[in-house]
Amino acid sequence: MDQSNLLTQSLPGFESPAAHTFSRAETGLPARMKTLQSRNTTRRMQPAANGMGTLPLFSAYEIKLDEAEYSNLVAIYDALPRFSWASKTVHAMSAMTTQLEGTLNNEPFKVVLKAVHMERPQKIKGKATGEMESVGVYPGAREECVEEALRKFSTQAGKFNEIECSVRFSLYELKMELKAQHHTYTYSELREALDILAQSNLTIQTRTSDGEKIDIKSNYLPFLALRSPNKKSKDYVEAKDIPEDEKGEATQCVAVLHPLISRSIERGDFRLYHYGTSMRLTNGLAKILNREFSLRWRNASSTCPYTFSMVEFLSNTARGLSSRMPEDFRSMNMALKQLVDEKVLSSFTSTPVKKPKGKGAQDYMYQVFPHKNFVSMMIKGHKHAARRELLEIAARN
């Protein structure tokens, strides 16, 4: 089933070194920013079709205020397993790297996840010892939610710099956004999640459907600067020497999103999806299925069900296949049941593929039917895609 640190002086808020300074951890930026800076600098503003002012080409990626429940998924990046499925904390050096392989668009892929070295309070049999220990921490469910919220910000006017693929936000905004989606984290937990996303290395190797080679090694957030105007915050930035009209931006956090997100935005290779539903899903497999349906089920209707193999689907996830077919079957049914509860699906059926010899099934073929809410979302996505194509035509003329 198909499924940093940058070298720059032009990131917003970094233009005037005299105005404010950062530690090496904040300003030690990887060389890829030179590419981000030089790429598509002529795309900042394109003539508007109505002749009134200018129209950003990026506006095709923006989500309007009356569509606040929606966001965008991008090709390749959102189709691949990128977050830890099992325990996100490891102790052995041999467990600091996880390699996942599968197929995407009939092309093989390899994803390599690397844990981040962190100091954590030591616990023995669940009890704190008062000592600290060095462990490896993988990006997990919390980091996935934080990244999804940042990407939601990237669809909002005034928060996204398309040239750098960077998002501006405050920790308060991030905390409130996640709380609105029923994910409650402390500021300390948010800082840690952002640090993990900024430090954890992700390698993606595959090919696009037209044969283009993809081989990218990057952090989830290639650049991160945590800043705050609050003097009580550990991220406080003094803004007294910054012009009044620039103080708001200079004291906001900045995060650069993954290069594959930037690539997809540039190429118009993204699709609308229901962000609110995705953030409500508590079942990991349901979340993966929802993304896959949103990206691939373009003709969703009561007469066009989506059919897939359970073994093929699970083989392409970070969870993988278990040693017991009944356990996999039960997990798949639980995920699909949550999608029915969330009105993504109206119903689903499964058909066992019997083993050539002996009893039992070697696979299950699923057929799922969309809920009318999902069909409406896909139709809205088609309209967004048509609008994007018109903007691209206008930009070329």
C-alpha positions, 0 to 999 in steps of 0.5 A: 500500500502506498503510502541544523543548524543553518548558515544565515543572517537573513532569517526574520529577527536575525538581521541586526546582530547589534540588536540582540544576540543568541547563544551558539546553540541558537545561532549555530545554523547548518549550510542548507539555509544558503539553498533555502535563501537562494531558492525561488527568491523571485516567487515572493510576490506575483501580479494579482489577476484582478490588478489590485496590488500583489498576490503571493503564490503561497496563497494557494497553500494558505487556509482561509479563516472559515476553513480553520479545521483544515490544513495541508498534507505534502507528498512523500513526507506525510506518506512515510513513517517518521515517528517512533512507534514503540518506547521512545526512550532507549538506553543501549547505543545499539538502539539509538538508530532505527531503520525502516524499509518499505514501498511508496508509489511502487518504489522502495523507501528507506527511512532512518530515525536517530534518537537524541541524547538527553539527560533524564532523571533515573528511575529503577522499577518506576521509582526515582533514584535522585540521579540523572542518566543519559538516554536516547529519545526518539520523536514520538506521539508528542513530537508528532502533534507539535510538528502538526500544530507548527505546520497548521501555523504555516497555513495561516497568513502572516506566520509563514515565510515561504522562501525559508519555509519558516514558521513564526509563533510564540510558545503560548500560541503553540500551547493554546493551539494544542490545548484546543485540539485536546493535547495539554502540555507544559511549557517545559514539555513543549520546549523538550518536544521542540528540542527533540524535533530540532536535534533528531536526524531523519534520513529519507531515501526513495524515488518519486512516481516519475523516477526522481531520486530523493535522498535527504538527511535533515532534522525535522526542524533544521533550525529552531530559535526559542524566544520570548518578550517575557522577562520571566521566560528562559527564552527572554530576548531584550528588544529595547534596541529593536524598532517598535514595528519589528519588536513583535517579530524579533521576540517570536520563536522561529522554526524552519520546517523539513526540506521535503515540506518546502519542496512540496509547497514549491511544486504544488504537491500538497492536499487539503485534509481535516486537521481537527480530525487528525489531531483528535485521533488517538490510535496511531494506525488510524492517524496513518490511515487518515493521512493515506486516505486524504492523500490518495483517495481522490475519487472517494464516494459510496460507489468507490471504496478504497481497497488495501492489504493489511500486510502491505499496509502494516509493513510500511508503518513504523509499527510493522507486522507483529508475530501474530496475525490475529493481533495485527487483525485486531489492531487494524479493526480498532484503527478503522473503528475509530475512523468510523467513530470520527466520521471519516469512514461509514463502514468497512469489511475484511476478507481473509486470504487463506494460507496455501496450506493449513488453517488460518489467514496469511493476510486480510483484504480490506474495503472501506467506505467513506463517510459523507463528511470525508467526501465533502472534505475531498471535494473541497480539496479538489477545489483548492487544487483547481485554485492552485493550478489557476494561480500557477498559470497566472504566475507563469503568464 
